[in-house]
Amino acid sequence: MDDLDREILAVLRRDARTPYTEIAETVGTSEGTVRNRVDRMTEDGVIERFTVATRTGNVKAMLEIGVAVDVDARETTARMAEWDEVDYAWQVSGEDDIVLVVDAADTRGINSLITRAREQDEVVDTKTRLILDEQRG
């Protein structure tokens, strides 16, 4: 990856639907170069997916989850990532082992996810933080 790839990625992070012609103009290259580089970064796994951020009026939260020391957190993270309301499931270092970024219809939905997480045998602790505001980087 070089500086041009990084510039292209910066544009796509802000809006993954930005047309290649607009990206090319922004970064100072041709549309074909942008297309080829995005294709290559996708094939190489640098770009994992294109996604949509929504403002649905739902309640967003971070569920911070601690698991027992003898547990493979990767398996637990992968399983929780499949839950419908989960936007992101991260394995993290520090006090907690897993962070789920979730988007639920209301606080009852958040509470249901907390309960579901706590019902997992390997989960020893949970903390929840409601996301009050979100800004794009």
OpenMM code with the backbone's topology and positions (N, CA, C; nanometers):
from openmm import Vec3, app, unit

residues = "MET ASP ASP LEU ASP ARG GLU ILE LEU ALA VAL LEU ARG ARG ASP ALA ARG THR PRO TYR THR GLU ILE ALA GLU THR VAL GLY THR SER GLU GLY THR VAL ARG ASN ARG VAL ASP ARG MET THR GLU ASP GLY VAL ILE GLU ARG PHE THR VAL ALA THR ARG THR GLY ASN VAL LYS ALA MET LEU GLU ILE GLY VAL ALA VAL ASP VAL ASP ALA ARG GLU THR THR ALA ARG MET ALA GLU TRP ASP GLU VAL ASP TYR ALA TRP GLN VAL SER GLY GLU ASP ASP ILE VAL LEU VAL VAL ASP ALA ALA ASP THR ARG GLY ILE ASN SER LEU ILE THR ARG ALA ARG GLU GLN ASP GLU VAL VAL ASP THR LYS THR ARG LEU ILE LEU ASP GLU GLN ARG GLY".split()
positions = [
    Vec3(0.0839, -0.1181, 0.0000),
    Vec3(0.0000, 0.0000, 0.0000),
    Vec3(0.0882, 0.1242, 0.0000),
    Vec3(0.0509, 0.2192, -0.0827),
    Vec3(0.1268, 0.3434, -0.0881),
    Vec3(0.0361, 0.4608, -0.0507),
    Vec3(0.0899, 0.5814, -0.0652),
    Vec3(0.0143, 0.7009, -0.0260),
    Vec3(-0.1140, 0.7173, -0.1073),
    Vec3(-0.1108, 0.6836, -0.2360),
    Vec3(-0.2316, 0.6958, -0.3178),
    Vec3(-0.3406, 0.6013, -0.2681),
    Vec3(-0.3033, 0.4774, -0.2347),
    Vec3(-0.4009, 0.3843, -0.1776),
    Vec3(-0.4620, 0.4426, -0.0508),
    Vec3(-0.3799, 0.4985, 0.0347),
    Vec3(-0.4285, 0.5565, 0.1608),
    Vec3(-0.5249, 0.6729, 0.1360),
    Vec3(-0.4936, 0.7553, 0.0350),
    Vec3(-0.5830, 0.8668, 0.0012),
    Vec3(-0.7170, 0.8157, -0.0496),
    Vec3(-0.7134, 0.7134, -0.1326),
    Vec3(-0.8374, 0.6542, -0.1844),
    Vec3(-0.9192, 0.5972, -0.0690),
    Vec3(-0.8536, 0.5259, 0.0213),
    Vec3(-0.9238, 0.4688, 0.1365),
    Vec3(-0.9852, 0.5767, 0.2245),
    Vec3(-0.9158, 0.6885, 0.2402),
    Vec3(-0.9691, 0.7982, 0.3225),
    Vec3(-1.1008, 0.8499, 0.2650),
    Vec3(-1.1083, 0.8610, 0.1328),
    Vec3(-1.2324, 0.9064, 0.0691),
    Vec3(-1.3424, 0.8022, 0.0893),
    Vec3(-1.3082, 0.6751, 0.0687),
    Vec3(-1.4084, 0.5688, 0.0823),
    Vec3(-1.4569, 0.5527, 0.2257),
    Vec3(-1.3719, 0.5787, 0.3235),
    Vec3(-1.4148, 0.5688, 0.4642),
    Vec3(-1.5236, 0.6705, 0.4958),
    Vec3(-1.5134, 0.7869, 0.4356),
    Vec3(-1.6153, 0.8898, 0.4599),
    Vec3(-1.7453, 0.8584, 0.3880),
    Vec3(-1.7355, 0.8015, 0.2677),
    Vec3(-1.8550, 0.7658, 0.1914),
    Vec3(-1.8169, 0.6597, 0.0889),
    Vec3(-1.8519, 0.5350, 0.1184),
    Vec3(-1.8148, 0.4233, 0.0318),
    Vec3(-1.8850, 0.4286, -0.1031),
    Vec3(-1.9824, 0.5168, -0.1184),
    Vec3(-2.0543, 0.5283, -0.2459),
    Vec3(-1.9975, 0.6380, -0.3356),
    Vec3(-1.8884, 0.6993, -0.2943),
    Vec3(-1.8287, 0.8050, -0.3752),
    Vec3(-1.7911, 0.7485, -0.5122),
    Vec3(-1.8364, 0.8122, -0.6198),
    Vec3(-1.8024, 0.7627, -0.7540),
    Vec3(-1.6512, 0.7670, -0.7774),
    Vec3(-1.6033, 0.6691, -0.8532),
    Vec3(-1.4595, 0.6628, -0.8822),
    Vec3(-1.4103, 0.7905, -0.9501),
    Vec3(-1.4937, 0.8517, -1.0332),
    Vec3(-1.4519, 0.9759, -1.0996),
    Vec3(-1.4271, 1.0870, -0.9980),
    Vec3(-1.5121, 1.0926, -0.8948),
    Vec3(-1.4955, 1.1941, -0.7903),
    Vec3(-1.3720, 1.1651, -0.7049),
    Vec3(-1.3496, 1.0376, -0.6744),
    Vec3(-1.2297, 1.0000, -0.5984),
    Vec3(-1.1057, 1.0376, -0.6785),
    Vec3(-1.1064, 1.0080, -0.8085),
    Vec3(-0.9923, 1.0383, -0.8946),
    Vec3(-0.9610, 1.1872, -0.8933),
    Vec3(-1.0643, 1.2683, -0.9020),
    Vec3(-1.0456, 1.4130, -0.9001),
    Vec3(-0.9881, 1.4583, -0.7651),
    Vec3(-1.0391, 1.4005, -0.6574),
    Vec3(-0.9938, 1.4376, -0.5234),
    Vec3(-0.8471, 1.4024, -0.5008),
    Vec3(-0.8057, 1.2844, -0.5472),
    Vec3(-0.6690, 1.2377, -0.5194),
    Vec3(-0.5715, 1.2681, -0.6330),
    Vec3(-0.6208, 1.3211, -0.7429),
    Vec3(-0.5336, 1.3630, -0.8519),
    Vec3(-0.4828, 1.2510, -0.9406),
    Vec3(-0.5711, 1.1609, -0.9782),
    Vec3(-0.5337, 1.0510, -1.0692),
    Vec3(-0.6522, 1.0220, -1.1598),
    Vec3(-0.6428, 0.9168, -1.2396),
    Vec3(-0.7514, 0.8830, -1.3320),
    Vec3(-0.8533, 0.7897, -1.2669),
    Vec3(-0.9715, 0.7860, -1.3249),
    Vec3(-1.0771, 0.6969, -1.2770),
    Vec3(-1.0326, 0.5513, -1.2889),
    Vec3(-0.9644, 0.5173, -1.3960),
    Vec3(-0.9175, 0.3809, -1.4166),
    Vec3(-0.8179, 0.3371, -1.3088),
    Vec3(-0.7315, 0.4286, -1.2700),
    Vec3(-0.6352, 0.3978, -1.1641),
    Vec3(-0.7072, 0.3724, -1.0325),
    Vec3(-0.8065, 0.4559, -1.0020),
    Vec3(-0.8841, 0.4370, -0.8786),
    Vec3(-0.9537, 0.3014, -0.8832),
    Vec3(-1.0185, 0.2715, -0.9953),
    Vec3(-1.0913, 0.1442, -1.0102),
    Vec3(-0.9958, 0.0259, -0.9905),
    Vec3(-0.8807, 0.0302, -1.0549),
    Vec3(-0.7838, -0.0791, -1.0435),
    Vec3(-0.7329, -0.0943, -0.8999),
    Vec3(-0.7066, 0.0165, -0.8350),
    Vec3(-0.6547, 0.0107, -0.6990),
    Vec3(-0.7602, -0.0396, -0.6003),
    Vec3(-0.8843, 0.0038, -0.6169),
    Vec3(-0.9914, -0.0449, -0.5295),
    Vec3(-1.0112, -0.1946, -0.5523),
    Vec3(-1.0103, -0.2372, -0.6779),
    Vec3(-1.0226, -0.3806, -0.7077),
    Vec3(-0.9095, -0.4596, -0.6427),
    Vec3(-0.7856, -0.4100, -0.6544),
    Vec3(-0.6711, -0.4796, -0.5966),
    Vec3(-0.6813, -0.4845, -0.4449),
    Vec3(-0.7180, -0.3714, -0.3829),
    Vec3(-0.7289, -0.3689, -0.2360),
    Vec3(-0.8405, -0.4599, -0.1878),
    Vec3(-0.9463, -0.4742, -0.2672),
    Vec3(-1.0541, -0.5658, -0.2320),
    Vec3(-1.0067, -0.7108, -0.2438),
    Vec3(-0.9402, -0.7427, -0.3527),
    Vec3(-0.8872, -0.8783, -0.3724),
    Vec3(-0.7842, -0.9151, -0.2658),
    Vec3(-0.7019, -0.8179, -0.2247),
    Vec3(-0.5970, -0.8420, -0.1241),
    Vec3(-0.6512, -0.8438, 0.0188),
    Vec3(-0.7796, -0.8105, 0.0359),
    Vec3(-0.8384, -0.8104, 0.1694),
    Vec3(-0.8147, -0.6833, 0.2486),
    Vec3(-0.7539, -0.5824, 0.1864),
    Vec3(-0.7363, -0.4536, 0.2535),
    Vec3(-0.8735, -0.3913, 0.2758),
    Vec3(-0.9565, -0.3950, 0.1728),
    Vec3(-1.0963, -0.3529, 0.1847),
    Vec3(-1.1763, -0.4801, 0.2089),
    Vec3(-1.2323, -0.4914, 0.3279),
    Vec3(-1.3076, -0.6114, 0.3632),
    Vec3(-1.4502, -0.6074, 0.3126),
    Vec3(-1.5109, -0.4893, 0.3193),
    Vec3(-1.6495, -0.4773, 0.2766),
    Vec3(-1.6847, -0.3307, 0.2620),
    Vec3(-1.7890, -0.3057, 0.1876),
    Vec3(-1.8476, -0.1729, 0.1772),
    Vec3(-1.9748, -0.1788, 0.2597),
    Vec3(-1.9988, -0.0798, 0.3422),
    Vec3(-2.1117, -0.0883, 0.4343),
    Vec3(-2.1910, 0.0417, 0.4338),
    Vec3(-2.3006, 0.0403, 0.5042),
    Vec3(-2.3888, 0.1556, 0.5141),
    Vec3(-2.4019, 0.1940, 0.6604),
    Vec3(-2.3832, 0.3210, 0.6907),
    Vec3(-2.4104, 0.3736, 0.8242),
    Vec3(-2.5483, 0.4385, 0.8182),
    Vec3(-2.6325, 0.4089, 0.9162),
    Vec3(-2.7694, 0.4591, 0.9135),
    Vec3(-2.7979, 0.5476, 1.0331),
    Vec3(-2.8972, 0.6308, 1.0174),
    Vec3(-2.9513, 0.7107, 1.1271),
    Vec3(-3.1009, 0.6794, 1.1318),
    Vec3(-3.1324, 0.5690, 1.1966),
    Vec3(-3.2690, 0.5190, 1.1940),
    Vec3(-3.3531, 0.5655, 1.3115),
    Vec3(-3.2913, 0.6347, 1.4055),
    Vec3(-3.3632, 0.6701, 1.5271),
    Vec3(-3.3520, 0.5602, 1.6310),
    Vec3(-3.2806, 0.4546, 1.5991),
    Vec3(-3.2600, 0.3458, 1.6939),
    Vec3(-3.1652, 0.3874, 1.8046),
    Vec3(-3.1492, 0.2997, 1.9001),
    Vec3(-3.0563, 0.3214, 2.0103),
    Vec3(-2.9293, 0.2432, 1.9788),
    Vec3(-2.8162, 0.3137, 1.9811),
    Vec3(-2.6880, 0.2480, 1.9578),
    Vec3(-2.6140, 0.2400, 2.0898),
    Vec3(-2.5379, 0.1332, 2.1047),
    Vec3(-2.4650, 0.1130, 2.2293),
    Vec3(-2.3404, 0.0299, 2.2039),
    Vec3(-2.2509, 0.0361, 2.3017),
    Vec3(-2.1345, -0.0524, 2.3049),
    Vec3(-2.1523, -0.1443, 2.4237),
    Vec3(-2.1492, -0.2733, 2.3990),
    Vec3(-2.1529, -0.3720, 2.5066),
    Vec3(-2.0103, -0.4217, 2.5255),
    Vec3(-1.9560, -0.3980, 2.6424),
    Vec3(-1.8202, -0.4407, 2.6737),
    Vec3(-1.8313, -0.5695, 2.7541),
    Vec3(-1.7656, -0.6733, 2.7054),
    Vec3(-1.7872, -0.8076, 2.7594),
    Vec3(-1.6551, -0.8681, 2.8033),
    Vec3(-1.6542, -0.9200, 2.9254),
    Vec3(-1.5398, -0.9957, 2.9746),
    Vec3(-1.5728, -1.1430, 2.9705),
    Vec3(-1.4763, -1.2233, 2.9277),
    Vec3(-1.4967, -1.3678, 2.9246),
    Vec3(-1.3958, -1.4349, 3.0170),
    Vec3(-1.4244, -1.5580, 3.0540),
    Vec3(-1.3360, -1.6344, 3.1420),
    Vec3(-1.1988, -1.6508, 3.0760),
    Vec3(-1.0941, -1.6607, 3.1584),
    Vec3(-0.9577, -1.6667, 3.1059),
    Vec3(-0.9295, -1.7920, 3.0240),
    Vec3(-1.0045, -1.8976, 3.0443),
    Vec3(-0.9798, -2.0220, 2.9717),
    Vec3(-1.0631, -2.0332, 2.8440),
    Vec3(-1.1187, -1.9224, 2.7990),
    Vec3(-1.2080, -1.9211, 2.6833),
    Vec3(-1.1356, -1.8636, 2.5620),
    Vec3(-1.1605, -1.9216, 2.4451),
    Vec3(-1.1105, -1.8659, 2.3203),
    Vec3(-1.2057, -1.7539, 2.2781),
    Vec3(-1.1650, -1.6303, 2.3036),
    Vec3(-1.2524, -1.5157, 2.2772),
    Vec3(-1.2854, -1.5019, 2.1288),
    Vec3(-1.2016, -1.5564, 2.0408),
    Vec3(-1.2297, -1.5473, 1.8969),
    Vec3(-1.3608, -1.6166, 1.8623),
    Vec3(-1.3822, -1.7342, 1.9181),
    Vec3(-1.5051, -1.8084, 1.8891),
    Vec3(-1.6275, -1.7345, 1.9423),
    Vec3(-1.6156, -1.6819, 2.0636),
    Vec3(-1.7274, -1.6077, 2.1228),
    Vec3(-1.7567, -1.4819, 2.0420),
    Vec3(-1.6516, -1.4102, 2.0018),
    Vec3(-1.6686, -1.2892, 1.9220),
    Vec3(-1.7374, -1.3214, 1.7894),
    Vec3(-1.6920, -1.4268, 1.7230),
    Vec3(-1.7512, -1.4659, 1.5938),
    Vec3(-1.8987, -1.5020, 1.6096),
    Vec3(-1.9315, -1.5718, 1.7159),
    Vec3(-2.0718, -1.6105, 1.7381),
    Vec3(-2.1586, -1.4866, 1.7641),
    Vec3(-2.1092, -1.3962, 1.8475),
    Vec3(-2.1869, -1.2756, 1.8780),
    Vec3(-2.1985, -1.1833, 1.7580),
    Vec3(-2.1003, -1.1849, 1.6701),
    Vec3(-2.1047, -1.1014, 1.5495),
    Vec3(-2.2221, -1.1381, 1.4601),
    Vec3(-2.2733, -1.2585, 1.4738),
    Vec3(-2.3859, -1.3048, 1.3931),
    Vec3(-2.5214, -1.2559, 1.4439),
    Vec3(-2.5259, -1.2016, 1.5642),
    Vec3(-2.6526, -1.1519, 1.6177),
    Vec3(-2.7003, -1.0357, 1.5322),
    Vec3(-2.8290, -1.0323, 1.5018),
    Vec3(-2.8841, -0.9344, 1.4077),
    Vec3(-2.8505, -0.7895, 1.4412),
    Vec3(-2.8547, -0.7515, 1.5654),
    Vec3(-2.8386, -0.6122, 1.6033),
    Vec3(-2.6927, -0.5675, 1.6091),
    Vec3(-2.5995, -0.6589, 1.5938),
    Vec3(-2.4572, -0.6269, 1.6082),
    Vec3(-2.4020, -0.5714, 1.4772),
    Vec3(-2.3517, -0.4476, 1.4838),
    Vec3(-2.2857, -0.3861, 1.3681),
    Vec3(-2.1389, -0.4272, 1.3612),
    Vec3(-2.0734, -0.4296, 1.4777),
    Vec3(-1.9319, -0.4656, 1.4856),
    Vec3(-1.9099, -0.5499, 1.6099),
    Vec3(-1.8211, -0.6460, 1.5987),
    Vec3(-1.7781, -0.7251, 1.7136),
    Vec3(-1.6258, -0.7219, 1.7124),
    Vec3(-1.5685, -0.6639, 1.8163),
    Vec3(-1.4230, -0.6465, 1.8225),
    Vec3(-1.3658, -0.7267, 1.9379),
    Vec3(-1.2544, -0.7916, 1.9158),
    Vec3(-1.1743, -0.8444, 2.0255),
    Vec3(-1.0810, -0.7310, 2.0644),
    Vec3(-1.0713, -0.7009, 2.1924),
    Vec3(-0.9929, -0.5861, 2.2367),
    Vec3(-0.8994, -0.6257, 2.3498),
    Vec3(-0.8005, -0.5424, 2.3726),
    Vec3(-0.7130, -0.5612, 2.4879),
    Vec3(-0.7614, -0.4703, 2.5990),
    Vec3(-0.7189, -0.4991, 2.7190),
    Vec3(-0.7570, -0.4155, 2.8312),
    Vec3(-0.8476, -0.4885, 2.9266),
    Vec3(-0.9293, -0.4121, 2.9956),
    Vec3(-1.0164, -0.4659, 3.0993),
    Vec3(-1.1190, -0.5657, 3.0454),
    Vec3(-1.1683, -0.5396, 2.9252),
    Vec3(-1.2679, -0.6278, 2.8641),
    Vec3(-1.2054, -0.7044, 2.7484),
    Vec3(-1.2745, -0.8077, 2.7030),
    Vec3(-1.2231, -0.8925, 2.5961),
    Vec3(-1.2912, -0.8695, 2.4620),
    Vec3(-1.4186, -0.8339, 2.4679),
    Vec3(-1.4995, -0.8182, 2.3474),
    Vec3(-1.5804, -0.6888, 2.3596),
    Vec3(-1.5912, -0.6154, 2.2499),
    Vec3(-1.6808, -0.5000, 2.2437),
    Vec3(-1.7747, -0.5216, 2.1265),
    Vec3(-1.9033, -0.5132, 2.1546),
    Vec3(-2.0051, -0.5185, 2.0501),
    Vec3(-2.0599, -0.3783, 2.0294),
    Vec3(-2.0651, -0.3326, 1.9069),
    Vec3(-2.1333, -0.2078, 1.8736),
    Vec3(-2.2665, -0.2509, 1.8159),
    Vec3(-2.3736, -0.2108, 1.8830),
    Vec3(-2.5057, -0.2626, 1.8475),
    Vec3(-2.6021, -0.1495, 1.8128),
    Vec3(-2.7030, -0.1846, 1.7364),
    Vec3(-2.8053, -0.0909, 1.6910),
    Vec3(-2.9393, -0.1604, 1.7127),
    Vec3(-3.0119, -0.1170, 1.8141),
    Vec3(-3.1401, -0.1800, 1.8487),
    Vec3(-3.2529, -0.0779, 1.8365),
    Vec3(-3.3732, -0.1267, 1.8242),
    Vec3(-3.4891, -0.0402, 1.8049),
    Vec3(-3.5149, 0.0506, 1.9245),
    Vec3(-3.4842, 0.0012, 2.0449),
    Vec3(-3.5100, 0.0803, 2.1648),
    Vec3(-3.4274, 0.0240, 2.2804),
    Vec3(-3.4449, 0.0815, 2.3991),
    Vec3(-3.3661, 0.0346, 2.5138),
    Vec3(-3.4036, -0.1082, 2.5531),
    Vec3(-3.5256, -0.1487, 2.5263),
    Vec3(-3.5609, -0.2895, 2.5525),
    Vec3(-3.4769, -0.3835, 2.4667),
    Vec3(-3.4540, -0.3434, 2.3437),
    Vec3(-3.3698, -0.4232, 2.2550),
    Vec3(-3.2268, -0.4317, 2.3061),
    Vec3(-3.1750, -0.3201, 2.3575),
    Vec3(-3.0402, -0.3195, 2.4163),
    Vec3(-3.0384, -0.4119, 2.5380),
    Vec3(-3.1385, -0.3994, 2.6225),
    Vec3(-3.1453, -0.4835, 2.7427),
    Vec3(-3.1530, -0.6317, 2.7061),
    Vec3(-3.2248, -0.6627, 2.6008),
    Vec3(-3.2342, -0.8013, 2.5551),
    Vec3(-3.0974, -0.8541, 2.5114),
    Vec3(-3.0200, -0.7699, 2.4437),
    Vec3(-2.8848, -0.8106, 2.4029),
    Vec3(-2.7931, -0.8303, 2.5233),
    Vec3(-2.8061, -0.7430, 2.6216),
    Vec3(-2.7262, -0.7574, 2.7443),
    Vec3(-2.7590, -0.8914, 2.8098),
    Vec3(-2.8874, -0.9210, 2.8207),
    Vec3(-2.9296, -1.0481, 2.8800),
    Vec3(-2.8773, -1.1651, 2.7989),
    Vec3(-2.8864, -1.1556, 2.6678),
    Vec3(-2.8380, -1.2630, 2.5817),
    Vec3(-2.6878, -1.2853, 2.6012),
    Vec3(-2.6120, -1.1762, 2.6108),
    Vec3(-2.4677, -1.1878, 2.6342),
    Vec3(-2.4401, -1.2523, 2.7691),
    Vec3(-2.5115, -1.2101, 2.8716),
    Vec3(-2.4890, -1.2635, 3.0065),
    Vec3(-2.5273, -1.4106, 3.0178),
    Vec3(-2.6151, -1.4573, 2.9297),
    Vec3(-2.6556, -1.5980, 2.9317),
    Vec3(-2.5500, -1.6911, 2.8715),
    Vec3(-2.4500, -1.6339, 2.8047),
    Vec3(-2.3425, -1.7147, 2.7473),
    Vec3(-2.2545, -1.7666, 2.8608),
    Vec3(-2.2278, -1.8957, 2.8621),
    Vec3(-2.1519, -1.9575, 2.9708),
    Vec3(-2.0159, -1.8924, 2.9941),
    Vec3(-1.9490, -1.8512, 2.8875),
    Vec3(-1.8141, -1.7982, 2.9014),
    Vec3(-1.8076, -1.6521, 2.9461),
    Vec3(-1.9210, -1.5824, 2.9462),
    Vec3(-1.9243, -1.4405, 2.9831),
    Vec3(-1.9244, -1.4262, 3.1354),
    Vec3(-1.8298, -1.3451, 3.1848),
    Vec3(-1.8191, -1.3230, 3.3291),
    Vec3(-1.8558, -1.1802, 3.3693),
    Vec3(-1.8606, -1.0891, 3.2715),
    Vec3(-1.8860, -0.9493, 3.3060),
    Vec3(-1.9356, -0.8741, 3.1826),
    Vec3(-2.0259, -0.7790, 3.2041),
    Vec3(-2.0676, -0.6905, 3.0955),
    Vec3(-2.0779, -0.5480, 3.1472),
    Vec3(-2.0520, -0.4549, 3.0577),
    Vec3(-2.0754, -0.3121, 3.0815),
    Vec3(-2.1397, -0.2578, 2.9546),
    Vec3(-2.2230, -0.1596, 2.9693),
    Vec3(-2.2911, -0.1041, 2.8529),
    Vec3(-2.2741, 0.0472, 2.8506),
    Vec3(-2.2467, 0.0980, 2.7329),
    Vec3(-2.2374, 0.2430, 2.7122),
    Vec3(-2.3301, 0.2791, 2.5964),
    Vec3(-2.4260, 0.3665, 2.6231),
    Vec3(-2.5116, 0.4155, 2.5153),
    Vec3(-2.4329, 0.5163, 2.4333),
    Vec3(-2.4475, 0.5096, 2.3037),
    Vec3(-2.3821, 0.6054, 2.2143),
    Vec3(-2.4774, 0.7218, 2.1954),
    Vec3(-2.4390, 0.8369, 2.2462),
    Vec3(-2.5259, 0.9538, 2.2426),
    Vec3(-2.5157, 1.0341, 2.1138),
    Vec3(-2.3966, 1.0358, 2.0555),
    Vec3(-2.3756, 1.1113, 1.9332),
    Vec3(-2.2638, 1.0434, 1.8555),
    Vec3(-2.2658, 1.0613, 1.7261),
    Vec3(-2.1671, 0.9956, 1.6405),
    Vec3(-2.1221, 1.0951, 1.5347),
    Vec3(-1.9921, 1.1087, 1.5180),
    Vec3(-1.9343, 1.1959, 1.4157),
    Vec3(-1.8460, 1.1107, 1.3258),
    Vec3(-1.8454, 1.1392, 1.1998),
    Vec3(-1.7566, 1.0686, 1.1081),
    Vec3(-1.6178, 1.1273, 1.1154),
    Vec3(-1.5188, 1.0383, 1.1022),
    Vec3(-1.3790, 1.0817, 1.1038),
    Vec3(-1.3293, 1.1126, 0.9657),
] * unit.nanometer
topology = app.Topology()
chain = topology.addChain("A")
for resn in residues:
    res = topology.addResidue(resn, chain)
    for name in ("N", "CA", "C"):
        topology.addAtom(name, app.Element.getBySymbol(name[0]), res)
